[in-house]
Amino acid sequence: MAEAKDILDKVKQLKSNSDSMALKKMKGTVSGAMIGMGGGLLIGFTRGYNLVSSAFVGALIGGVISQILLPKLDDSNE
């Protein structure tokens, strides 16, 4: 019975690690999108572009760049 409990504890630990990694990646992507949105607003304001579209494009570019630069999730643990 102790062996089954050990296996379940290890599975729970692996699951919590993978969830925290996914949460960190999502948090990093959202942060990158917010930074990109700020940059897009700054560029749109200084050059006289539409602020809403500049913010959207900046957020899109920031999200894509942070998604590429953040480490990949290891799917073999799940």
C-alpha positions as CSV (number, residue, x, y, z in Angstrom):
1,M,0.0,0.0,0.0
2,A,2.9,2.3,0.7
3,E,4.2,1.9,-2.9
4,A,0.9,3.0,-4.4
5,K,0.9,6.1,-2.1
6,D,4.4,6.9,-3.2
7,I,3.5,6.6,-6.9
8,L,0.5,8.9,-6.4
9,D,2.6,11.5,-4.5
10,K,5.1,11.5,-7.4
11,V,2.3,11.9,-9.9
12,K,0.9,14.8,-8.0
13,Q,4.3,16.5,-7.7
14,L,4.9,16.1,-11.4
15,K,1.4,17.5,-12.2
16,S,1.9,20.5,-9.9
17,N,5.3,21.2,-11.5
18,S,3.9,21.1,-15.0
19,D,1.0,23.4,-14.0
20,S,3.3,25.9,-12.5
21,M,5.5,25.9,-15.6
22,A,2.4,26.4,-17.8
23,L,1.3,29.2,-15.5
24,K,4.7,30.9,-15.7
25,K,4.7,30.7,-19.5
26,M,1.2,32.2,-19.7
27,K,2.2,34.9,-17.2
28,G,5.3,35.7,-19.3
29,T,3.4,35.8,-22.5
30,V,0.8,38.2,-21.0
31,S,3.6,40.4,-19.6
32,G,5.3,40.5,-23.0
33,A,2.0,41.5,-24.6
34,M,1.5,44.3,-22.1
35,I,5.0,45.6,-22.7
36,G,4.4,45.4,-26.5
37,M,1.1,47.2,-26.1
38,G,2.9,50.0,-24.2
39,G,5.5,50.2,-26.9
40,G,2.8,50.2,-29.6
41,L,1.0,53.1,-27.8
42,L,4.3,55.0,-27.6
43,I,5.1,54.6,-31.3
44,G,1.5,55.3,-32.3
45,F,1.4,58.5,-30.2
46,T,4.8,59.9,-31.4
47,R,4.1,59.2,-35.0
48,G,0.4,60.2,-35.0
49,Y,-1.0,56.7,-35.8
50,N,-4.3,55.4,-34.5
51,L,-3.7,54.5,-30.9
52,V,-6.0,51.5,-30.7
53,S,-4.6,49.8,-33.7
54,S,-1.0,50.6,-32.6
55,A,-1.7,49.1,-29.2
56,F,-3.2,46.0,-30.8
57,V,-0.3,45.5,-33.2
58,G,2.2,46.1,-30.4
59,A,0.5,43.6,-28.1
60,L,0.4,41.1,-30.9
61,I,4.1,41.5,-31.6
62,G,5.0,41.5,-28.0
63,G,3.0,38.3,-27.3
64,V,4.5,36.5,-30.3
65,I,8.1,37.5,-29.3
66,S,7.7,36.4,-25.7
67,Q,6.0,33.2,-26.8
68,I,9.1,32.4,-29.0
69,L,11.6,33.4,-26.4
70,L,10.1,31.7,-23.3
71,P,11.3,28.1,-22.8
72,K,9.2,25.4,-24.3
73,L,6.9,23.2,-22.0
74,D,8.1,19.7,-21.6
75,D,5.1,17.5,-22.5
76,S,6.8,14.2,-21.6
77,N,6.1,14.8,-17.8
78,E,2.3,14.8,-18.3
